[in-house]
């Protein structure tokens, strides 16, 4: 009798010879590997023959998927244990998931992080969350503080900062935009958590201005629904000067759409018009 995993896997496979079998061939490949992973999770080490029987595919087809999973490091194989005398031919091999393989399964890390920060907020108040966010942001740049201190100018520091952010999973880059630079973070590994706790973005911005030693303006954030996080770093500035959004939009065309989407007489986001000083305070 098939388990719910096997029935689910089988029901998702398009029938051979149908239009769907051609149209969704790539999807079927992925789903078959998902079924293999689910079965290895539920039933422990299994041979290719056992997997094939449960899914309803040939052993050769399942071996092809296992080879792909082996190449990805998602599974490992070992010789199957046998009772009594072993027959002729190559010994059967069993397959089991690795830690890499387990990452293919659904996780609730974001939910756990949100619950932890909610508990921290209940126990220590909003300031405790901000302190945690600041410490986390500082940890991203701790490994490059020596390079930042030795950098000759702000553009050089921006490149070092982008490299540190990329190492932390933010896929950052720096672009020249006429009257300054634009620091783009094309991915945010904590975007869902930052939607609930904007302190993560706020304290990250504070640390960015501190390590750059200059003012900077956050124009967009993934947590607020934008395609990427954007920080404008002016080439030259006067202390306590707030650059008009129209000036920045003209210099950084990639952010112009944010202003089009903003309500009348309103900045696109709470932080989009903010300049944070090197001391971490708004120059108001």
C-alpha positions in Angstrom: 0.0 0.0 0.0 1.4 3.4 -1.0 2.0 6.1 1.6 0.6 9.6 1.2 4.0 10.8 0.0 4.1 8.2 -2.8 0.5 8.9 -3.8 1.2 12.6 -3.9 4.4 12.1 -5.9 2.6 9.8 -8.4 -0.4 12.1 -8.8 1.9 15.0 -9.7 3.6 13.2 -12.6 2.1 13.9 -16.1 1.0 10.9 -18.1 3.4 9.5 -20.7 2.5 10.6 -24.3 0.3 13.5 -23.2 0.7 17.1 -24.1 1.5 17.8 -20.4 4.3 15.3 -20.5 6.0 17.5 -23.1 5.0 20.9 -21.8 5.9 20.2 -18.2 8.9 17.9 -18.7 11.3 20.1 -16.8 8.8 20.5 -13.9 8.3 16.7 -13.8 12.0 16.2 -13.5 12.1 18.5 -10.4 9.1 17.0 -8.9 10.4 13.5 -9.3 13.6 14.5 -7.4 11.4 16.1 -4.7 9.6 12.8 -4.4 12.9 10.9 -4.0 14.0 13.4 -1.3 10.7 13.1 0.5 10.8 9.3 0.5 14.4 9.2 1.7 13.4 11.5 4.5 10.4 9.4 5.5 11.8 5.9 5.1 15.6 6.4 5.7 18.2 4.7 3.4 16.6 3.1 0.4 17.9 1.4 -2.7 17.2 2.7 -6.2 14.9 -0.4 -6.7 12.9 0.4 -3.6 12.5 4.0 -4.6 11.4 3.0 -8.1 8.8 0.6 -6.7 7.3 3.2 -4.4 7.2 6.0 -7.0 6.2 3.8 -9.9 9.2 4.5 -12.2 11.9 2.2 -13.6 15.1 1.7 -11.6 17.1 3.2 -14.5 15.0 6.4 -14.3 15.4 6.7 -10.6 19.1 6.1 -10.8 19.4 9.1 -13.2 17.7 11.3 -10.6 19.9 9.9 -7.8 23.0 10.6 -9.9 21.9 14.3 -10.1 21.2 14.4 -6.4 24.7 12.8 -5.7 26.3 15.5 -7.9 24.5 18.2 -6.0 25.7 16.7 -2.7 22.0 16.2 -1.6 22.4 12.5 -1.1 25.2 10.0 -0.4 25.3 6.3 -1.1 26.8 3.3 0.7 26.8 -0.4 0.2 23.6 -2.0 1.4 23.9 -4.4 4.3 22.9 -8.0 3.5 22.0 -11.0 5.7 23.8 -14.2 4.8 25.8 -14.9 1.6 25.8 -12.2 -1.0 25.1 -13.3 -4.6 27.1 -12.4 -7.7 27.1 -9.0 -9.3 27.6 -5.6 -7.9 26.3 -5.1 -4.4 23.2 -3.0 -4.0 23.6 0.5 -2.7 21.4 2.5 -0.5 20.9 6.3 -0.6 20.3 8.7 2.2 19.9 12.4 2.6 22.8 14.8 3.6 22.4 18.1 5.3 22.5 19.8 1.9 19.6 17.5 0.9 17.6 18.5 3.9 17.8 22.2 2.9 15.6 21.3 -0.1 12.8 20.6 2.3 10.4 23.3 3.7 11.7 25.2 6.7 10.2 27.8 9.0 13.3 29.7 9.9 11.6 33.1 9.2 8.6 32.2 11.5 11.0 31.1 14.2 13.1 34.3 13.9 9.9 36.4 14.1 8.7 34.5 17.2 12.1 35.0 18.9 12.2 38.8 18.2 8.6 39.1 19.4 9.6 37.4 22.6 12.6 39.7 22.9 10.4 42.7 22.3 7.9 41.5 25.0 10.7 40.9 27.5 13.1 43.7 26.8 11.1 46.2 24.8 11.7 47.7 21.4 15.1 48.9 22.4 16.2 45.3 22.9 15.2 44.5 19.3 17.1 47.6 18.0 20.2 46.6 20.0 20.1 43.1 18.5 19.6 44.5 15.0 22.6 46.9 15.5 24.8 44.0 16.8 23.8 41.9 13.8 24.6 44.7 11.3 27.9 45.4 13.0 28.8 41.7 12.7 28.5 42.0 8.9 31.3 44.6 8.7 33.5 43.4 11.6 35.6 41.3 9.2 36.5 44.3 7.0 37.0 47.1 9.5 40.7 47.1 8.9 40.2 47.5 5.2 37.6 50.2 5.8 40.0 52.1 8.0 42.8 51.9 5.4 40.5 53.0 2.5 41.5 56.3 0.9 38.0 57.6 0.2 34.3 57.0 0.5 34.0 55.2 -2.9 36.7 52.7 -1.9 34.8 52.1 1.4 31.6 51.6 -0.5 33.2 48.8 -2.6 34.5 47.1 0.6 31.1 47.4 2.2 29.4 45.9 -0.9 31.8 43.0 -0.7 31.0 42.4 3.0 27.3 42.6 2.4 27.6 40.1 -0.5 29.4 37.8 1.8 26.5 38.0 4.2 24.0 37.1 1.4 22.9 40.5 0.3 24.3 40.3 -3.3 25.5 44.0 -3.2 27.0 46.2 -5.9 28.0 49.8 -6.3 27.2 52.0 -9.2 28.3 55.5 -10.1 25.2 57.8 -10.5 26.6 61.2 -11.5 26.5 63.1 -8.2 27.4 60.1 -6.0 27.2 56.3 -5.8 24.3 53.9 -5.5 24.7 50.9 -3.2 22.3 48.2 -4.3 21.5 45.1 -2.3 19.8 42.8 -4.8 18.7 40.2 -2.2 17.8 40.3 1.5 18.1 37.1 3.4 16.0 38.5 6.3 13.4 40.4 4.2 10.4 38.6 5.7 11.6 39.2 9.2 12.4 42.8 8.4 8.9 43.4 7.2 7.7 42.7 10.8 10.8 44.3 12.5 12.0 47.4 10.5 14.7 47.9 13.1 16.8 45.4 11.0 16.8 47.9 8.2 17.1 51.0 10.3 20.2 49.7 12.3 21.8 48.4 9.1 21.5 51.9 7.7 23.1 53.3 10.8 26.0 51.0 10.6 26.4 51.7 6.8 26.7 55.5 7.5 29.1 54.9 10.4 31.5 52.7 8.4 31.3 55.1 5.3 32.0 58.1 7.6 29.5 60.2 5.6 25.8 60.8 5.0 23.7 58.4 3.0 20.1 58.2 2.0 18.1 54.9 1.9 15.8 55.1 -1.1 14.2 51.6 -1.2 14.1 48.4 0.7 13.0 44.9 -0.3 11.2 44.6 3.0 8.9 47.4 1.9 8.1 45.7 -1.4 10.8 47.2 -3.7 12.9 45.1 -6.1 16.1 45.8 -4.2 17.5 47.9 -1.4 19.1 51.1 -2.6 21.2 53.5 -0.6 22.4 56.8 -2.2 25.9 58.0 -1.2 26.5 61.6 -2.2 29.9 62.5 -3.7 29.9 65.7 -1.8 27.7 67.0 0.9 27.2 69.8 3.4 26.6 68.9 7.1 22.9 68.7 8.0 21.9 69.1 4.3 18.9 67.0 3.0 19.2 66.4 -0.7 15.9 66.8 -2.6 14.4 63.5 -3.8 14.1 65.0 -7.3 17.9 65.5 -7.4 18.5 61.9 -6.4 15.9 60.5 -8.8 17.6 62.4 -11.7 21.0 61.0 -10.6 19.9 57.5 -9.9 17.3 56.6 -12.6 16.9 53.0 -11.2 15.0 54.5 -8.2 12.8 56.9 -10.2 9.8 54.5 -10.2 9.7 54.7 -6.4 8.7 58.3 -6.6 6.1 57.6 -9.2 4.5 55.1 -6.9 4.6 57.4 -3.8 1.4 59.1 -2.6 0.9 62.8 -3.3 3.1 64.9 -1.1 4.6 61.8 0.5 8.0 60.3 0.4 8.1 56.8 -1.1 9.1 55.2 2.2 9.7 56.3 5.8 13.4 56.2 5.3 13.6 57.3 1.6 14.3 60.9 2.6 16.5 60.2 5.5 20.1 61.2 5.8 21.8 59.4 8.7 25.0 60.9 10.1 28.1 59.0 11.1 26.9 59.2 14.7 23.8 57.3 13.8 21.3 60.2 14.3 19.1 62.0 11.9 20.4 65.6 11.3 17.2 67.2 12.3 
